[in-house]
Amino acid sequence: MSSNNLDLICLSHLRWSFVFQRPQHLMSRFAKQRRVFYFEEPVREDVVPGLRSRTCEQSGVTVITPVLPPKFSAEQAADEQKRLLRQVVLDNGLSDYVAWYYTPMAMQFSSFLQPRLTVYDCMDELSAFAGAPLNMRRNEEALFTAADLVFTGGASLFESKRKCHSSVYCFPSSVDVDHFANARQAQPDPSDQEGIPHPRLGYAGVIDERMDLNLVRETATRRPDWHFVFLGPVVKIDEATLPRALNIHYLGMKPYSELPRYFSGWDVGLLPFALNESTRFISPTKTPEYL
């Protein structure tokens, strides 16, 4: 098989249906030339272990979700994911392929793979995130050993990882220019945003421990005439800790296709991140998307 159309197995901690970001952008483009299997983190349900598989109509990516019982220990979960991943390889006749990693934790169940090329796309310093497994760094060391090629999501992360492997390249996330350029034209306001007064200060993305919630709270208090619009899921933090006020609006996660309509109605784009370990190496794609 030509290297131009090798099959690809992507091992990711991010759900395909979660916020549309770097993995989804890249895998969707790769799928135009090859088969792409996106093996995401498991769901826990009180059922017999197995796989759920679906092929995305728009991208052609095959999304595979392991289903594991809640009672499984970490060791049992790794063993079962290994069995299920092996099943994916055999059932789909994968013999000449690329293994593309987004999470070092996948090394616990994927070491049996024999890809022609192993790529580690390090888009975040996952060990600095809230709730990171204690063995994250050890698994990352194993992934560096296995990888042929390493990409980092930004310059600061590149500086942190450049000595960990002989082939580390800074590969910052870009922007779908045509898609977000639509926000530069007047768009009909979505129904859940049209009643919010101006000026509007908006943020689109995951709402988690990286956010400076105290800054948002204090700014909203000092400027009650400013309206803060947040698009995205709340993850790893208690929703009860979110600042609440008449001028703060949480509209939930929106389809990627709808984001330009929301952006078009904003006066300011926000990046209200705190300065802490979880934000030390981030390179938000929101900057070029807002622009």
C-alpha positions in Angstrom: 0.0 0.0 0.0 1.3 3.5 -0.9 2.3 5.7 2.1 -0.1 8.2 0.7 -3.2 6.2 1.6 -2.1 4.1 4.6 -5.0 3.3 6.9 -4.9 5.2 10.2 -5.9 4.3 13.7 -6.3 7.3 16.0 -6.3 6.7 19.8 -7.8 9.7 21.6 -9.1 10.7 25.0 -11.5 13.2 23.3 -14.9 12.1 22.1 -15.6 12.6 18.4 -18.9 14.3 19.3 -17.3 16.6 21.8 -16.1 20.1 20.9 -14.9 20.0 17.2 -11.2 20.7 17.4 -7.7 19.6 16.3 -8.3 15.8 16.2 -11.6 16.1 14.3 -10.2 18.6 11.8 -7.1 16.4 11.0 -8.9 13.1 10.9 -11.7 14.4 8.7 -9.1 15.6 6.2 -7.1 12.3 6.4 -10.3 10.3 5.8 -10.5 11.9 2.3 -7.6 9.7 1.2 -7.6 6.7 3.5 -9.7 4.7 6.1 -9.6 6.4 9.5 -10.6 4.6 12.7 -11.1 6.9 15.7 -10.8 4.8 18.8 -12.0 7.0 21.6 -12.2 6.8 25.4 -14.6 4.1 26.7 -18.1 4.7 28.1 -19.1 2.9 31.3 -22.3 1.0 31.3 -23.6 -2.0 33.1 -23.6 -4.2 30.0 -21.4 -6.9 28.4 -18.1 -5.3 27.2 -18.1 -4.5 23.5 -17.7 -1.9 20.8 -20.0 0.7 19.3 -19.1 1.7 15.8 -20.4 4.3 13.4 -19.2 6.0 10.3 -19.6 9.7 10.2 -21.6 10.6 7.1 -19.8 14.0 6.5 -16.2 12.9 7.1 -16.1 9.2 6.5 -14.3 8.6 9.8 -15.2 5.4 11.6 -15.8 6.3 15.3 -15.3 3.3 17.7 -16.3 3.5 21.3 -15.4 0.8 23.8 -18.2 0.0 26.3 -17.0 -1.2 29.7 -18.7 -2.2 32.9 -18.4 0.5 35.7 -17.0 -2.1 38.1 -13.9 -2.7 36.0 -10.6 -1.8 37.6 -8.0 0.2 35.7 -6.1 -3.0 34.9 -9.3 -4.8 33.7 -10.2 -1.8 31.6 -6.8 -1.8 29.9 -7.0 -5.5 29.2 -10.5 -5.3 27.7 -9.5 -2.3 25.6 -6.6 -4.2 24.3 -8.9 -7.1 23.3 -11.3 -4.7 21.7 -8.7 -2.8 19.8 -7.2 -6.1 18.5 -10.7 -7.0 17.3 -10.9 -3.7 15.4 -7.6 -4.5 13.7 -8.6 -8.0 12.7 -12.2 -7.2 11.7 -11.0 -4.4 9.4 -8.0 -6.2 7.9 -5.6 -3.6 9.2 -2.1 -4.7 8.3 -0.3 -1.6 7.0 -1.3 1.5 8.9 -0.4 4.6 10.9 -1.0 4.7 14.7 -1.8 8.3 15.7 -1.9 9.1 19.4 -3.5 12.0 21.3 -3.2 10.4 24.7 -0.3 8.6 26.3 -2.7 6.6 28.4 -3.5 4.5 25.3 -0.1 2.9 25.6 -1.6 0.8 28.4 -3.6 -1.2 25.8 -2.0 -0.6 22.4 1.6 -1.8 22.7 0.8 -4.8 20.5 0.1 -2.7 17.5 2.6 -2.9 14.6 2.1 0.2 12.6 4.4 1.4 9.8 4.5 4.8 11.5 3.7 5.9 15.0 2.8 9.6 15.5 2.3 11.4 18.8 0.3 14.6 18.3 0.8 16.3 21.7 -1.8 19.0 21.7 -1.8 19.7 25.5 0.2 19.0 28.6 -2.3 16.5 29.8 -0.4 15.7 33.0 -1.2 19.3 34.2 -4.9 18.9 33.8 -7.3 18.3 36.8 -7.8 14.6 37.5 -4.8 13.5 35.3 -3.8 9.9 36.1 -0.7 9.6 38.2 1.0 7.4 35.6 0.4 9.8 32.7 4.1 10.9 32.5 5.3 7.3 32.6 3.0 6.4 29.7 4.2 9.4 27.8 7.8 8.3 28.2 6.7 4.9 26.7 5.0 6.8 23.8 8.1 8.9 23.1 10.0 5.6 22.8 7.5 4.1 20.5 6.9 7.2 18.3 8.6 7.9 15.0 7.3 11.5 14.9 6.1 14.0 17.5 4.1 17.1 16.9 3.3 19.7 19.5 0.3 22.1 19.5 2.2 25.2 20.2 5.6 26.8 20.7 5.7 26.6 24.5 4.8 22.9 24.4 7.5 22.4 21.8 10.1 23.9 24.1 8.9 21.6 26.8 9.1 18.4 24.7 11.8 19.1 22.2 14.4 17.1 24.2 12.2 14.1 24.7 12.5 12.8 21.2 14.8 13.2 18.2 11.9 14.3 15.8 9.7 16.8 17.6 8.1 19.5 15.4 6.0 22.5 16.4 2.7 22.2 14.5 0.3 24.9 15.8 -3.4 24.6 15.2 -4.7 26.7 12.4 -8.2 27.9 11.5 -10.8 27.1 8.9 -10.7 30.5 7.3 -13.6 30.1 5.0 -15.8 28.8 7.8 -15.1 31.5 10.4 -14.9 34.3 7.8 -18.7 34.0 7.7 -18.8 35.7 11.1 -17.4 38.9 9.4 -20.7 39.3 7.6 -23.9 40.1 9.4 -25.7 36.9 10.4 -29.1 36.3 11.8 -28.8 36.0 15.6 -29.5 32.5 16.9 -32.7 32.4 18.9 -31.0 31.9 22.3 -28.7 34.9 21.7 -31.0 37.4 20.0 -32.4 38.8 23.2 -29.1 39.4 24.9 -28.2 43.2 24.9 -25.0 44.7 23.5 -22.1 45.0 24.1 -21.6 41.2 24.1 -18.3 39.6 25.1 -18.2 36.0 24.0 -16.3 32.8 24.7 -16.6 29.5 22.8 -14.9 26.4 24.1 -14.7 24.0 27.1 -15.5 25.6 30.4 -13.2 23.9 32.9 -10.4 24.4 35.5 -8.5 26.6 33.1 -11.0 29.4 33.3 -10.5 32.4 35.6 -14.0 32.3 37.0 -13.2 35.0 39.6 -12.1 37.4 36.9 -15.4 36.7 35.0 -17.4 37.2 38.2 -15.6 40.4 39.2 -15.7 42.0 35.7 -19.4 41.2 35.3 -20.1 42.8 38.7 -18.2 45.9 37.9 -19.7 46.3 34.4 -23.3 45.2 34.6 -23.9 46.8 31.2 -21.6 44.3 29.6 -23.1 40.9 28.7 -20.9 37.8 28.8 -21.9 34.9 26.5 -20.4 31.4 27.0 -20.7 28.6 24.5 -19.5 25.2 25.4 -19.8 22.3 27.9 -18.9 22.5 31.5 -16.2 19.8 32.3 -14.4 18.7 35.4 -15.7 21.5 37.5 -18.9 21.9 39.5 -21.5 24.0 37.7 -22.5 25.4 41.1 -19.1 27.2 41.1 -19.8 29.2 37.9 -20.4 32.9 38.3 -24.1 33.8 38.0 -25.6 37.2 37.2 -28.2 38.7 34.9 -25.4 39.7 32.5 -23.8 36.2 32.3 -25.3 33.8 29.8 -24.4 30.1 29.5 -25.9 28.9 26.2 -24.3 25.4 26.2 -22.4 23.5 23.5 -23.2 24.5 19.9 -22.6 22.6 16.6 -19.4 23.7 14.9 -21.4 24.7 11.9 -23.3 27.3 14.0 -20.4 29.1 15.6 -20.0 31.8 13.0 -23.6 32.9 13.6 -22.9 33.4 17.3 -19.5 35.1 16.7 -21.1 37.5 14.2 -23.3 38.9 17.0 -20.4 39.5 19.5 -18.6 42.8 20.1 -15.6 41.2 21.8 -14.1 37.7 21.8 -12.8 36.5 25.2 -10.0 34.2 26.3 -10.7 34.3 30.1 -8.0 31.7 31.1 -6.3 31.8 34.4 -2.5 31.7 34.8 -1.8 28.3 36.2 -0.2 24.9 35.4 -3.1 23.8 33.2 -2.8 26.9 31.0 1.0 27.1 30.9 1.4 25.3 27.6 -2.0 25.9 25.8 -2.2 27.5 22.4 -5.9 28.3 22.0 -7.3 28.1 18.5 -9.9 30.6 19.6 -7.6 33.5 18.8 -7.5 32.9 15.0 -11.1 31.8 15.0 -12.3 35.0 16.6 -10.2 37.1 14.2 
